[in-house]
Structures are given as C-alpha cells and as structure tokens.
Amino acid sequence: MELQDLNRLRDIQRKSGGSEQEAIALTRTMTKLITKPDKAYARFLAANVVYGEDHKIGNLFLSRAAELGHTRAIKIKTLMTQISTGESAKKEFERMSSEIHEEISPYTGINAFGMF
C-alpha cells in the first residue's frame, strides 16, 4: 500500500460528503477502472485504514482484487464465505487479519496531509 492509495480513499470520503451511498457509488466506479490485482488489494488495505475493517468500501476493493486473481484476496474471500456459512476457518481468518493489521499499521497514524 502506498500513500497514493490512502489519498484515493480519502478523496472518496471527501467527495461523498459523509454519504455512505455516494461513497459506495464512487468506489464502484473506481473498482471498475482498476485492472491490476495488486492495486485493488492495496486499495482494500487503504480502505481498512480510512473506513475501518469489514466496511463495505473495503469489501468492494477486496472483491475486485479477488476477481482479478490476487491470491491473498481470494483466500480472504474464501475464508469469509466459510465463516459466514459456519465452516471452521476462524483461526486462519484471524491469522490473516493479524497480517493485514501488520501491513496497515505504519499508515494508521497518518493524518489527512499524509504526515504522522
């Protein structure tokens, strides 16, 4: 994840004016334009920083990353499905969630100007 990814998510937040429906519409437009799996996954990570975990915005980027073949995104989506259907994948999901926290932790203290 790069600072540009965080900035794009902050742009969505700003342009939506606090409207979740508008943020989702802007996100859907952005996800359709993304053609690289790593970019979609990076935006998923950025959405976790800007919107918090398990937010619809992040899930849209995660779905796009999986659709484009990003291995880790596919694994996360599979685990989410297994958990929601009652299958035992909780420990693996928690491990992956911990890894995501490690990936985004350097960015969680960045303010709107990209500075700590």
URRA-V949229 format. One record per backbone hydrogen bond with DSSP energy under -1.0 kcal/mol. CO is the residue of the C=O (numbers start at 1). NH is the residue of the N-H. Records with the same first field share a line. If there is no record, write none. Layout:
CO=NH, NH
//
This chain:
2=6
3=7
4=8
5=9
6=10
7=11
8=12
9=13
10=14
11=15
12=16
16=19
19=23
20=24
21=25
22=26
23=27
24=28
25=29
26=30
27=31
28=32
36=40
37=41
38=42
39=43
40=44
41=45
42=46
43=47
44=48
45=49
46=50
47=51
55=59
56=60
57=61
58=62
59=63
60=64
61=65
62=66
63=67
64=68
65=70
66=69
70=74
71=75
72=76
73=77
74=78
75=79
76=80
77=81
78=82
79=83
80=84
81=85
82=87
83=86
87=89
89=93
90=94
91=95
92=96
93=97
94=98
95=99
96=100
97=101
98=102
99=103
100=104
101=105
104=107
107=110
111=114
115=111
//
